Amino acid sequence: MTTPTPVIFIHGLWLHATSWEPWIELFAREGYAPSAPGWPGDPETVEDSRDNPESIADHGIDDVVEHYAAIIRGLDTAPILIGHSFGGMIAQKLLGQNLAAAAVAIDAAQIKGVLPLPLSALRATLPVFRNPGNKHRAVSLTAEQFRFAFGNAVSEEESNLLFARWTIPAPGKPLFEAAAANFNPHSPAKVDTANGLRGPLLLMTGGKDHTVPEAVTRATLKQYRHSDAVTDITDFPDKGHSLTVDSGWREVADTALAWLRRQSL
């Protein structure tokens, strides 16, 4: 009997790990062994996360990478990683360390070496950067801020429903680390993009994403130009940063599944 390939879903800032539930159900039906472990310090539920923001605060990129690396080391088979936003950056780092069979990075946060910093991305992250003290705190979004950063490509009603269902406070530290990446030779946002022996990578980008605009994902793709490993990109012109959780999530998930099948995974 063939052992199902594990798939680990990695959430980004402001969304709880349980937001991957529809993806988990789909991937399980497709014969994979999916799971969505939270970040270090993440409580089990959205409600507990909102009630205990201090448990989430002050976790940086390296903390999160090591947290997932430890989970991977406990598996019998190298997993497929699917990450959204900062989860997409984490997935790329783990793939570059040869800890994964493949990775799908959806609207992935900016890695070291990526230079474009569109104004919309600055506005989307302003709730964190407006106070330097937020580097060591967990920061929540308002419904209006979520609408701009995540839900701008769906109706206001849907954006508000997503906000109420899935949002949690997020640690400010990863954003400060990513913002300083190009000035720090040892930045935790650095990814081994030249690794030619890693598994295949698919970058996905939403054409209406305010938080990680398409220009950032295109610039990320260029960072992999020195690697012979498979590096593909898929564009969803009409989708924003909420593309993994909104009413159009199935198109994104089906695209990821089709790509994995093409990689014989």
Accessible surface in RSA format (square Angstrom, percent):
REM  Atomic radii and reference values for relative SASA: ProtOr
REM  Chains: A
REM  Algorithm: Lee & Richards
REM  Probe-radius: 1.40
REM  Slices: 20
REM RES _ NUM      All-atoms   Total-Side   Main-Chain    Non-polar    All polar
REM                ABS   REL    ABS   REL    ABS   REL    ABS   REL    ABS   REL
RES MET A   1   236.56 122.5 148.78  98.5  87.77 209.0 125.92 107.1 110.64 146.6
RES THR A   2   123.13  87.6 103.08 104.5  20.05  47.8  73.00  98.1  50.13  75.8
RES THR A   3   101.14  71.9  83.44  84.6  17.69  42.2  53.55  71.9  47.59  71.9
RES PRO A   4    59.74  43.5  51.35  46.8   8.39  30.5  57.27  47.3   2.47  15.4
RES THR A   5    38.98  27.7  35.35  35.8   3.63   8.7   5.88   7.9  33.10  50.0
RES PRO A   6    15.79  11.5  15.79  14.4   0.00   0.0  15.79  13.0   0.00   0.0
RES VAL A   7     0.12   0.1   0.00   0.0   0.12   0.3   0.00   0.0   0.12   0.3
RES ILE A   8     2.73   1.6   2.73   2.0   0.00   0.0   2.73   2.0   0.00   0.0
RES PHE A   9     0.38   0.2   0.00   0.0   0.38   1.0   0.00   0.0   0.38   1.1
RES ILE A  10     0.00   0.0   0.00   0.0   0.00   0.0   0.00   0.0   0.00   0.0
RES HIS A  11     8.30   4.5   7.47   5.2   0.83   2.1   8.15   8.4   0.16   0.2
RES GLY A  12     1.07   1.3   0.00   N/A   1.07   1.3   0.39   1.1   0.68   1.5
RES LEU A  13     9.39   5.2   6.47   4.6   2.92   7.3   7.60   5.3   1.78   4.8
RES TRP A  14     8.11   3.3   6.59   3.2   1.52   3.6   6.59   3.5   1.52   2.5
RES LEU A  15     3.10   1.7   3.07   2.2   0.03   0.1   3.07   2.2   0.03   0.1
RES HIS A  16     4.19   2.3   4.19   2.9   0.00   0.0   3.91   4.0   0.28   0.3
RES ALA A  17     7.06   6.5   6.77  10.4   0.29   0.7   6.94   9.8   0.11   0.3
RES THR A  18    41.71  29.7  38.40  38.9   3.32   7.9  39.21  52.7   2.50   3.8
RES SER A  19     5.56   4.7   3.30   4.4   2.26   5.2   0.15   0.3   5.41   7.6
RES TRP A  20     5.75   2.3   5.71   2.8   0.04   0.1   5.34   2.8   0.41   0.7
RES GLU A  21    75.30  43.2  74.26  56.2   1.04   2.5  25.65  49.6  49.65  40.5
RES PRO A  22    44.72  32.6  41.35  37.7   3.37  12.3  43.13  35.6   1.60   9.9
RES TRP A  23     0.24   0.1   0.24   0.1   0.00   0.0   0.24   0.1   0.00   0.0
RES ILE A  24    44.09  25.1  44.09  32.8   0.00   0.0  44.09  31.7   0.00   0.0
RES GLU A  25   104.72  60.1  99.57  75.3   5.15  12.3  35.66  69.0  69.06  56.4
RES LEU A  26     1.80   1.0   1.76   1.3   0.04   0.1   1.76   1.2   0.04   0.1
RES PHE A  27     0.00   0.0   0.00   0.0   0.00   0.0   0.00   0.0   0.00   0.0
RES ALA A  28    52.42  48.2  36.46  56.3  15.96  36.3  36.94  52.0  15.48  41.0
RES ARG A  29   160.10  67.2 121.42  61.9  38.68  92.1  75.63 103.4  84.47  51.2
RES GLU A  30    72.39  41.6  58.08  43.9  14.31  34.1   6.60  12.8  65.79  53.7
RES GLY A  31    49.32  60.8   0.00   N/A  49.32  60.8  35.42  97.2  13.91  31.1
RES TYR A  32    14.60   6.8   6.08   3.5   8.51  22.2   6.08   4.6   8.51  10.5
RES ALA A  33    44.25  40.7  33.45  51.6  10.81  24.6  39.48  55.6   4.77  12.6
RES PRO A  34    26.63  19.4   8.13   7.4  18.51  67.3   8.13   6.7  18.51 115.0
RES SER A  35    49.85  42.1  46.35  61.9   3.50   8.1  38.95  82.9  10.90  15.3
RES ALA A  36    22.44  20.6   3.39   5.2  19.05  43.3   4.08   5.8  18.36  48.6
RES PRO A  37    32.39  23.6  19.91  18.2  12.47  45.3  31.78  26.2   0.61   3.8
RES GLY A  38    19.48  24.0   0.00   N/A  19.48  24.0   6.17  16.9  13.31  29.8
RES TRP A  39     9.29   3.7   4.95   2.4   4.34  10.2   4.95   2.6   4.34   7.0
RES PRO A  40    21.67  15.8  17.49  15.9   4.18  15.2  20.85  17.2   0.82   5.1
RES GLY A  41    37.38  46.1   0.00   N/A  37.38  46.1  21.08  57.8  16.31  36.5
RES ASP A  42    24.89  17.4   3.57   3.5  21.32  50.4   2.25   5.3  22.63  22.6
RES PRO A  43    26.18  19.1  12.04  11.0  14.14  51.4  23.56  19.5   2.62  16.3
RES GLU A  44   148.04  85.0 136.08 103.0  11.96  28.5  58.63 113.4  89.41  73.0
RES THR A  45    56.77  40.4  55.37  56.1   1.40   3.3  54.59  73.3   2.18   3.3
RES VAL A  46     9.75   6.4   8.19   7.4   1.57   3.8   8.19   7.1   1.57   4.2
RES GLU A  47   109.01  62.6 106.95  80.9   2.06   4.9  57.91 112.0  51.10  41.7
RES ASP A  48    62.50  43.8  62.50  62.2   0.00   0.0   5.96  14.0  56.54  56.4
RES SER A  49     0.00   0.0   0.00   0.0   0.00   0.0   0.00   0.0   0.00   0.0
RES ARG A  50    94.49  39.7  76.61  39.1  17.88  42.6  40.87  55.9  53.61  32.5
RES ASP A  51   108.44  76.0  80.66  80.3  27.78  65.7  24.39  57.4  84.05  83.8
RES ASN A  52    56.08  38.7  56.08  54.2   0.00   0.0   6.55  15.8  49.53  47.9
RES PRO A  53    47.52  34.6  47.48  43.3   0.03   0.1  47.52  39.2   0.00   0.0
RES GLU A  54   123.72  71.0 102.91  77.9  20.80  49.5  70.82 137.0  52.90  43.2
RES SER A  55    42.01  35.5  27.21  36.3  14.80  34.1  37.84  80.6   4.17   5.8
RES ILE A  56     3.21   1.8   3.08   2.3   0.13   0.3   3.08   2.2   0.13   0.3
RES ALA A  57    19.65  18.1  11.37  17.5   8.29  18.8  11.37  16.0   8.29  21.9
RES ASP A  58    60.27  42.2  52.20  52.0   8.08  19.1  15.07  35.5  45.20  45.1
RES HIS A  59    43.09  23.6  43.09  30.0   0.00   0.0  32.65  33.7  10.44  12.1
RES GLY A  60     2.37   2.9   0.00   N/A   2.37   2.9   2.37   6.5   0.00   0.0
RES ILE A  61     0.95   0.5   0.45   0.3   0.49   1.2   0.95   0.7   0.00   0.0
RES ASP A  62    85.83  60.1  81.22  80.8   4.61  10.9  33.84  79.6  51.99  51.9
RES ASP A  63    63.82  44.7  53.79  53.5  10.04  23.7  14.93  35.1  48.90  48.8
RES VAL A  64     0.14   0.1   0.14   0.1   0.00   0.0   0.14   0.1   0.00   0.0
RES VAL A  65    10.70   7.0  10.70   9.7   0.00   0.0  10.70   9.3   0.00   0.0
RES GLU A  66    90.33  51.9  89.89  68.0   0.44   1.1  54.11 104.7  36.22  29.6
RES HIS A  67    56.57  30.9  47.09  32.7   9.48  24.2  39.31  40.5  17.27  20.1
RES TYR A  68     0.06   0.0   0.06   0.0   0.00   0.0   0.06   0.0   0.00   0.0
RES ALA A  69     2.94   2.7   2.94   4.5   0.00   0.0   2.94   4.1   0.00   0.0
RES ALA A  70    52.82  48.6  40.35  62.3  12.47  28.4  41.53  58.5  11.29  29.9
RES ILE A  71    54.35  30.9  44.34  33.0  10.01  24.1  51.36  37.0   2.99   8.1
RES ILE A  72    11.67   6.6   7.99   6.0   3.67   8.9   7.99   5.8   3.67  10.0
RES ARG A  73   144.68  60.7 110.40  56.3  34.27  81.6  67.80  92.7  76.88  46.6
RES GLY A  74    66.93  82.5   0.00   N/A  66.93  82.5  35.16  96.5  31.77  71.2
RES LEU A  75    65.62  36.5  44.99  32.2  20.64  51.9  46.82  32.9  18.80  50.6
RES ASP A  76   154.65 108.3 110.85 110.3  43.81 103.6  34.73  81.7 119.92 119.6
RES THR A  77    63.68  45.3  56.02  56.8   7.65  18.2  46.07  61.9  17.61  26.6
RES ALA A  78    48.64  44.7  35.36  54.6  13.27  30.2  39.22  55.2   9.42  25.0
RES PRO A  79     0.00   0.0   0.00   0.0   0.00   0.0   0.00   0.0   0.00   0.0
RES ILE A  80     0.00   0.0   0.00   0.0   0.00   0.0   0.00   0.0   0.00   0.0
RES LEU A  81     0.00   0.0   0.00   0.0   0.00   0.0   0.00   0.0   0.00   0.0
RES ILE A  82     0.00   0.0   0.00   0.0   0.00   0.0   0.00   0.0   0.00   0.0
RES GLY A  83     0.00   0.0   0.00   N/A   0.00   0.0   0.00   0.0   0.00   0.0
RES HIS A  84     2.50   1.4   2.50   1.7   0.00   0.0   1.42   1.5   1.09   1.3
RES SER A  85     7.01   5.9   7.01   9.4   0.00   0.0   0.31   0.7   6.69   9.4
RES PHE A  86     6.61   3.3   6.61   4.1   0.00   0.0   6.61   4.0   0.00   0.0
RES GLY A  87     0.00   0.0   0.00   N/A   0.00   0.0   0.00   0.0   0.00   0.0
RES GLY A  88     0.00   0.0   0.00   N/A   0.00   0.0   0.00   0.0   0.00   0.0
RES MET A  89     0.00   0.0   0.00   0.0   0.00   0.0   0.00   0.0   0.00   0.0
RES ILE A  90     0.49   0.3   0.49   0.4   0.00   0.0   0.49   0.4   0.00   0.0
RES ALA A  91     0.00   0.0   0.00   0.0   0.00   0.0   0.00   0.0   0.00   0.0
RES GLN A  92     1.25   0.7   0.00   0.0   1.25   3.0   0.06   0.1   1.19   0.9
RES LYS A  93    20.67  10.1  18.34  11.3   2.33   5.5   3.39   3.1  17.28  18.4
RES LEU A  94     0.00   0.0   0.00   0.0   0.00   0.0   0.00   0.0   0.00   0.0
RES LEU A  95     1.17   0.7   1.17   0.8   0.00   0.0   1.17   0.8   0.00   0.0
RES GLY A  96     4.66   5.7   0.00   N/A   4.66   5.7   0.94   2.6   3.72   8.3
RES GLN A  97    88.68  49.6  66.34  48.5  22.34  53.2  38.49  81.9  50.19  38.1
RES ASN A  98    90.47  62.4  64.42  62.3  26.05  62.7  27.20  65.5  63.28  61.2
RES LEU A  99    43.24  24.1  40.08  28.7   3.16   7.9  42.66  30.0   0.57   1.5
RES ALA A 100     8.42   7.7   0.00   0.0   8.42  19.2   0.00   0.0   8.42  22.3
RES ALA A 101    29.36  27.0  16.45  25.4  12.91  29.4  25.05  35.3   4.31  11.4
RES ALA A 102     0.00   0.0   0.00   0.0   0.00   0.0   0.00   0.0   0.00   0.0
RES ALA A 103     0.00   0.0   0.00   0.0   0.00   0.0   0.00   0.0   0.00   0.0
RES VAL A 104     0.00   0.0   0.00   0.0   0.00   0.0   0.00   0.0   0.00   0.0
RES ALA A 105     0.46   0.4   0.00   0.0   0.46   1.0   0.00   0.0   0.46   1.2
RES ILE A 106     0.00   0.0   0.00   0.0   0.00   0.0   0.00   0.0   0.00   0.0
RES ASP A 107     0.00   0.0   0.00   0.0   0.00   0.0   0.00   0.0   0.00   0.0
RES ALA A 108     5.59   5.1   3.54   5.5   2.05   4.7   3.54   5.0   2.05   5.4
RES ALA A 109     7.58   7.0   6.08   9.4   1.50   3.4   7.09  10.0   0.49   1.3
RES GLN A 110    37.37  20.9  33.40  24.4   3.97   9.5  14.67  31.2  22.71  17.2
RES ILE A 111     1.96   1.1   0.34   0.3   1.62   3.9   0.48   0.3   1.48   4.0
RES LYS A 112    46.64  22.8  37.82  23.2   8.82  21.0  24.92  22.4  21.72  23.1
RES GLY A 113    28.03  34.6   0.00   N/A  28.03  34.6  20.12  55.2   7.91  17.7
RES VAL A 114     0.96   0.6   0.00   0.0   0.96   2.3   0.74   0.6   0.22   0.6
RES LEU A 115   138.59  77.2 118.91  85.1  19.69  49.5 119.93  84.2  18.67  50.2
RES PRO A 116    47.21  34.4  35.24  32.1  11.97  43.5  47.12  38.9   0.09   0.6
RES LEU A 117   100.67  56.1  78.25  56.0  22.43  56.4  78.64  55.2  22.04  59.3
RES PRO A 118    36.72  26.8  24.37  22.2  12.35  44.9  36.52  30.2   0.21   1.3
RES LEU A 119   149.47  83.2 141.81 101.5   7.66  19.3 141.95  99.7   7.52  20.2
RES SER A 120    28.67  24.2  21.90  29.2   6.77  15.6  21.20  45.1   7.46  10.5
RES ALA A 121     8.39   7.7   7.67  11.8   0.72   1.6   7.90  11.1   0.49   1.3
RES LEU A 122    74.58  41.5  71.23  51.0   3.34   8.4  71.71  50.4   2.86   7.7
RES ARG A 123   145.97  61.3 135.84  69.2  10.13  24.1  46.59  63.7  99.38  60.2
RES ALA A 124     4.08   3.8   0.24   0.4   3.84   8.7   2.27   3.2   1.81   4.8
RES THR A 125    12.25   8.7  12.25  12.4   0.00   0.0   9.63  12.9   2.62   4.0
RES LEU A 126    83.34  46.4  83.13  59.5   0.21   0.5  83.34  58.5   0.00   0.0
RES PRO A 127    10.88   7.9   6.96   6.3   3.92  14.3   7.04   5.8   3.84  23.9
RES VAL A 128     0.44   0.3   0.44   0.4   0.00   0.0   0.44   0.4   0.00   0.0
RES PHE A 129    60.74  30.4  42.84  26.5  17.89  46.6  42.87  26.0  17.86  51.1
RES ARG A 130   148.41  62.3 112.76  57.5  35.66  84.9  54.40  74.3  94.01  57.0
RES ASN A 131    60.86  42.0  59.87  57.9   0.98   2.4  12.68  30.5  48.17  46.6
RES PRO A 132   105.96  77.2  98.10  89.4   7.87  28.6  98.68  81.5   7.28  45.3
RES GLY A 133    28.71  35.4   0.00   N/A  28.71  35.4  23.35  64.1   5.36  12.0
RES ASN A 134    13.97   9.6  13.97  13.5   0.00   0.0   0.00   0.0  13.97  13.5
RES LYS A 135    75.22  36.7  75.22  46.2   0.00   0.0  18.97  17.1  56.26  59.9
RES HIS A 136   107.93  59.0  95.24  66.2  12.68  32.4  69.70  71.8  38.23  44.5
RES ARG A 137   116.81  49.0 114.47  58.4   2.33   5.6  45.02  61.5  71.79  43.5
RES ALA A 138    23.66  21.8   0.89   1.4  22.77  51.8   0.89   1.3  22.77  60.3
RES VAL A 139    18.55  12.2  15.43  14.0   3.12   7.5  18.55  16.1   0.00   0.0
RES SER A 140    69.11  58.4  52.01  69.4  17.11  39.4  36.15  77.0  32.96  46.2
RES LEU A 141    13.40   7.5   0.65   0.5  12.75  32.0   1.52   1.1  11.88  32.0
RES THR A 142    75.28  53.5  70.36  71.3   4.92  11.7  72.39  97.2   2.89   4.4
RES ALA A 143    37.89  34.8  33.30  51.4   4.60  10.5  33.58  47.3   4.31  11.4
RES GLU A 144   141.83  81.4 132.14 100.0   9.69  23.1  53.51 103.5  88.32  72.1
RES GLN A 145    46.52  26.0  40.77  29.8   5.75  13.7  24.44  52.0  22.08  16.7
RES PHE A 146     0.11   0.1   0.11   0.1   0.00   0.0   0.11   0.1   0.00   0.0
RES ARG A 147    72.12  30.3  72.12  36.8   0.00   0.0  25.59  35.0  46.53  28.2
RES PHE A 148    34.61  17.3  31.85  19.7   2.76   7.2  34.60  21.0   0.01   0.0
RES ALA A 149     1.03   0.9   1.03   1.6   0.00   0.0   1.03   1.5   0.00   0.0
RES PHE A 150     2.53   1.3   2.53   1.6   0.00   0.0   2.53   1.5   0.00   0.0
RES GLY A 151     0.00   0.0   0.00   N/A   0.00   0.0   0.00   0.0   0.00   0.0
RES ASN A 152    41.45  28.6  17.77  17.2  23.68  57.0  12.81  30.8  28.64  27.7
RES ALA A 153    32.25  29.6   1.83   2.8  30.42  69.2   6.78   9.5  25.47  67.5
RES VAL A 154    26.47  17.4  12.58  11.4  13.89  33.5  22.35  19.4   4.12  11.2
RES SER A 155    64.75  54.7  48.98  65.4  15.77  36.3  50.61 107.8  14.14  19.8
RES GLU A 156   108.79  62.5 104.89  79.4   3.91   9.3  23.15  44.8  85.65  69.9
RES GLU A 157   129.36  74.3 120.46  91.1   8.90  21.2  44.24  85.6  85.11  69.5
RES GLU A 158    35.67  20.5  34.84  26.4   0.83   2.0  19.97  38.6  15.70  12.8
RES SER A 159     0.36   0.3   0.36   0.5   0.00   0.0   0.00   0.0   0.36   0.5
RES ASN A 160    62.10  42.8  58.75  56.8   3.34   8.1  22.74  54.7  39.36  38.0
RES LEU A 161   115.31  64.2 111.82  80.0   3.49   8.8 112.69  79.1   2.62   7.0
RES LEU A 162    14.97   8.3  14.70  10.5   0.27   0.7  14.97  10.5   0.00   0.0
RES PHE A 163    47.30  23.7  47.30  29.3   0.00   0.0  47.30  28.7   0.00   0.0
RES ALA A 164    62.54  57.5  47.27  72.9  15.27  34.7  51.77  72.9  10.77  28.5
RES ARG A 165   150.62  63.2 136.81  69.7  13.81  32.9  46.75  63.9 103.88  63.0
RES TRP A 166    15.97   6.4  15.97   7.7   0.00   0.0  11.34   6.0   4.63   7.5
RES THR A 167     9.61   6.8   9.09   9.2   0.52   1.2   5.30   7.1   4.31   6.5
RES ILE A 168     7.61   4.3   3.15   2.3   4.46  10.7   6.49   4.7   1.12   3.0
RES PRO A 169     5.81   4.2   5.27   4.8   0.54   2.0   5.27   4.4   0.54   3.4
RES ALA A 170     1.30   1.2   0.64   1.0   0.66   1.5   1.27   1.8   0.03   0.1
RES PRO A 171     4.27   3.1   4.02   3.7   0.26   0.9   4.02   3.3   0.26   1.6
RES GLY A 172     0.00   0.0   0.00   N/A   0.00   0.0   0.00   0.0   0.00   0.0
RES LYS A 173    50.32  24.5  50.32  30.9   0.00   0.0  11.69  10.5  38.63  41.1
RES PRO A 174     0.26   0.2   0.26   0.2   0.00   0.0   0.26   0.2   0.00   0.0
RES LEU A 175    16.47   9.2  15.57  11.1   0.90   2.3  15.57  10.9   0.90   2.4
RES PHE A 176    40.67  20.3  35.65  22.1   5.02  13.1  36.12  21.9   4.55  13.0
RES GLU A 177    30.11  17.3  22.78  17.2   7.33  17.5  15.42  29.8  14.69  12.0
RES ALA A 178    18.13  16.7   8.48  13.1   9.65  21.9   8.78  12.4   9.34  24.7
RES ALA A 179    62.44  57.4  30.80  47.5  31.64  72.0  42.93  60.5  19.51  51.7
RES ALA A 180    48.14  44.3  45.52  70.3   2.62   6.0  48.10  67.7   0.04   0.1
RES ALA A 181     2.50   2.3   2.50   3.9   0.00   0.0   2.50   3.5   0.00   0.0
RES ASN A 182    60.69  41.9  34.24  33.1  26.45  63.7  16.57  39.9  44.12  42.6
RES PHE A 183   174.89  87.5 141.55  87.7  33.33  86.7 149.70  90.8  25.18  72.1
RES ASN A 184    56.21  38.8  54.15  52.3   2.06   5.0  13.52  32.5  42.69  41.3
RES PRO A 185    93.13  67.9  80.69  73.6  12.44  45.2  85.93  70.9   7.21  44.8
RES HIS A 186   158.79  86.8 136.03  94.6  22.76  58.2  96.68  99.6  62.11  72.3
RES SER A 187     5.27   4.5   0.38   0.5   4.89  11.3   0.36   0.8   4.91   6.9
RES PRO A 188    21.70  15.8  17.64  16.1   4.05  14.7  21.70  17.9   0.00   0.0
RES ALA A 189     0.00   0.0   0.00   0.0   0.00   0.0   0.00   0.0   0.00   0.0
RES LYS A 190   113.15  55.2 108.44  66.5   4.71  11.2  58.79  52.9  54.36  57.9
RES VAL A 191    10.92   7.2   0.49   0.4  10.42  25.1   2.00   1.7   8.92  24.2
RES ASP A 192    75.85  53.1  62.44  62.1  13.41  31.7  28.31  66.6  47.54  47.4
RES THR A 193    21.54  15.3  20.23  20.5   1.32   3.1   2.48   3.3  19.06  28.8
RES ALA A 194    59.36  54.6  46.11  71.2  13.25  30.1  46.67  65.7  12.70  33.6
RES ASN A 195    18.74  12.9  10.34  10.0   8.41  20.2  10.83  26.1   7.91   7.6
RES GLY A 196    35.36  43.6   0.00   N/A  35.36  43.6  13.16  36.1  22.20  49.7
RES LEU A 197   164.73  91.7 135.98  97.3  28.76  72.3 140.00  98.3  24.73  66.6
RES ARG A 198    14.39   6.0   1.05   0.5  13.33  31.7   2.64   3.6  11.75   7.1
RES GLY A 199    15.31  18.9   0.00   N/A  15.31  18.9  11.17  30.7   4.13   9.3
RES PRO A 200    24.35  17.7  23.75  21.7   0.60   2.2  23.87  19.7   0.49   3.0
RES LEU A 201     0.00   0.0   0.00   0.0   0.00   0.0   0.00   0.0   0.00   0.0
RES LEU A 202     1.44   0.8   1.44   1.0   0.00   0.0   1.44   1.0   0.00   0.0
RES LEU A 203     0.87   0.5   0.87   0.6   0.00   0.0   0.87   0.6   0.00   0.0
RES MET A 204     0.05   0.0   0.00   0.0   0.05   0.1   0.00   0.0   0.05   0.1
RES THR A 205     0.00   0.0   0.00   0.0   0.00   0.0   0.00   0.0   0.00   0.0
RES GLY A 206     0.01   0.0   0.00   N/A   0.01   0.0   0.00   0.0   0.01   0.0
RES GLY A 207    33.26  41.0   0.00   N/A  33.26  41.0   3.84  10.5  29.41  65.9
RES LYS A 208   102.02  49.8  93.77  57.5   8.25  19.6  55.40  49.9  46.62  49.7
RES ASP A 209     5.65   4.0   0.00   0.0   5.65  13.3   0.00   0.0   5.65   5.6
RES HIS A 210    48.94  26.7  48.94  34.0   0.00   0.0  24.34  25.1  24.61  28.6
RES THR A 211    20.05  14.3  12.76  12.9   7.29  17.4  12.76  17.1   7.29  11.0
RES VAL A 212     7.31   4.8   6.81   6.2   0.50   1.2   7.31   6.4   0.00   0.0
RES PRO A 213    16.33  11.9  16.01  14.6   0.32   1.2  16.33  13.5   0.00   0.0
RES GLU A 214    51.35  29.5  48.47  36.7   2.88   6.9  15.56  30.1  35.79  29.2
RES ALA A 215    50.18  46.1  38.90  60.0  11.27  25.6  45.03  63.4   5.14  13.6
RES VAL A 216     3.11   2.0   3.11   2.8   0.00   0.0   3.11   2.7   0.00   0.0
RES THR A 217     4.12   2.9   2.96   3.0   1.15   2.8   3.83   5.1   0.29   0.4
RES ARG A 218    91.57  38.4  90.45  46.1   1.12   2.7  40.60  55.5  50.97  30.9
RES ALA A 219    14.74  13.5  12.36  19.1   2.38   5.4  13.75  19.4   0.99   2.6
RES THR A 220     3.19   2.3   3.19   3.2   0.00   0.0   1.79   2.4   1.40   2.1
RES LEU A 221    48.87  27.2  45.83  32.8   3.03   7.6  45.83  32.2   3.03   8.2
RES LYS A 222   137.38  67.0 133.06  81.6   4.32  10.3  79.97  72.0  57.41  61.1
RES GLN A 223    45.30  25.3  40.71  29.8   4.60  10.9   0.40   0.8  44.91  34.1
RES TYR A 224     8.48   4.0   4.35   2.5   4.14  10.8   3.61   2.7   4.87   6.0
RES ARG A 225   162.49  68.2 124.35  63.4  38.14  90.8  64.35  87.9  98.14  59.5
RES HIS A 226   132.85  72.6 105.17  73.1  27.69  70.8  79.27  81.7  53.58  62.3
RES SER A 227    14.35  12.1   0.00   0.0  14.35  33.0   0.42   0.9  13.93  19.5
RES ASP A 228   145.71 102.1 111.24 110.7  34.47  81.5  34.86  82.0 110.85 110.5
RES ALA A 229    15.87  14.6   1.28   2.0  14.60  33.2   9.28  13.1   6.60  17.5
RES VAL A 230    67.22  44.2  58.44  52.9   8.78  21.2  64.94  56.4   2.28   6.2
RES THR A 231    29.98  21.3   9.19   9.3  20.78  49.5   8.74  11.7  21.24  32.1
RES ASP A 232    53.36  37.4  49.28  49.0   4.08   9.6  16.00  37.7  37.36  37.3
RES ILE A 233    45.51  25.9  21.94  16.3  23.57  56.8  21.94  15.8  23.57  64.0
RES THR A 234    36.67  26.1  31.63  32.1   5.04  12.0  24.08  32.3  12.60  19.0
RES ASP A 235    49.17  34.4  28.66  28.5  20.50  48.5  12.41  29.2  36.76  36.7
RES PHE A 236    10.02   5.0   8.86   5.5   1.16   3.0  10.02   6.1   0.00   0.0
RES PRO A 237    88.01  64.1  80.84  73.7   7.16  26.0  81.79  67.5   6.22  38.6
RES ASP A 238   101.86  71.4  92.66  92.2   9.21  21.8  27.97  65.8  73.90  73.7
RES LYS A 239    28.76  14.0  27.05  16.6   1.71   4.1  12.69  11.4  16.07  17.1
RES GLY A 240     0.08   0.1   0.00   N/A   0.08   0.1   0.00   0.0   0.08   0.2
RES HIS A 241     0.91   0.5   0.91   0.6   0.00   0.0   0.00   0.0   0.91   1.1
RES SER A 242     0.00   0.0   0.00   0.0   0.00   0.0   0.00   0.0   0.00   0.0
RES LEU A 243     0.00   0.0   0.00   0.0   0.00   0.0   0.00   0.0   0.00   0.0
RES THR A 244     4.40   3.1   2.76   2.8   1.64   3.9   0.72   1.0   3.68   5.6
RES VAL A 245    18.51  12.2   1.78   1.6  16.73  40.3   5.87   5.1  12.65  34.3
RES ASP A 246     6.66   4.7   5.02   5.0   1.64   3.9   1.40   3.3   5.26   5.2
RES SER A 247    94.67  80.0  57.74  77.1  36.94  85.1  49.26 104.9  45.41  63.6
RES GLY A 248    21.31  26.3   0.00   N/A  21.31  26.3  19.93  54.7   1.38   3.1
RES TRP A 249    49.64  19.9  49.64  24.0   0.00   0.0  27.65  14.7  21.99  35.7
RES ARG A 250   103.92  43.6 103.92  53.0   0.00   0.0  39.17  53.5  64.75  39.2
RES GLU A 251    98.88  56.8  89.86  68.0   9.03  21.5  40.04  77.4  58.84  48.0
RES VAL A 252     0.00   0.0   0.00   0.0   0.00   0.0   0.00   0.0   0.00   0.0
RES ALA A 253     0.00   0.0   0.00   0.0   0.00   0.0   0.00   0.0   0.00   0.0
RES ASP A 254    58.31  40.8  53.38  53.1   4.93  11.7  26.47  62.3  31.83  31.7
RES THR A 255    34.24  24.4  29.61  30.0   4.63  11.0  20.73  27.8  13.51  20.4
RES ALA A 256     0.00   0.0   0.00   0.0   0.00   0.0   0.00   0.0   0.00   0.0
RES LEU A 257    13.74   7.7  13.72   9.8   0.02   0.0  13.74   9.6   0.00   0.0
RES ALA A 258    45.20  41.6  37.58  58.0   7.62  17.3  43.98  61.9   1.22   3.2
RES TRP A 259     3.22   1.3   3.22   1.6   0.00   0.0   3.22   1.7   0.00   0.0
RES LEU A 260     0.00   0.0   0.00   0.0   0.00   0.0   0.00   0.0   0.00   0.0
RES ARG A 261   115.57  48.5  99.36  50.7  16.20  38.6  53.50  73.1  62.07  37.6
RES ARG A 262   165.05  69.3 130.39  66.5  34.66  82.5  73.55 100.5  91.50  55.5
RES GLN A 263    43.44  24.3  22.46  16.4  20.99  50.0   6.29  13.4  37.15  28.2
RES SER A 264   105.98  89.6  69.75  93.1  36.23  83.5  45.00  95.8  60.98  85.4
RES LEU A 265    51.58  28.7  33.98  24.3  17.60  44.2  48.80  34.3   2.78   7.5
END  Absolute sums over single chains surface
CHAIN  1 A    11139.2       8911.5       2227.7       6277.0       4862.2
END  Absolute sums over all chains
TOTAL         11139.2       8911.5       2227.7       6277.0       4862.2
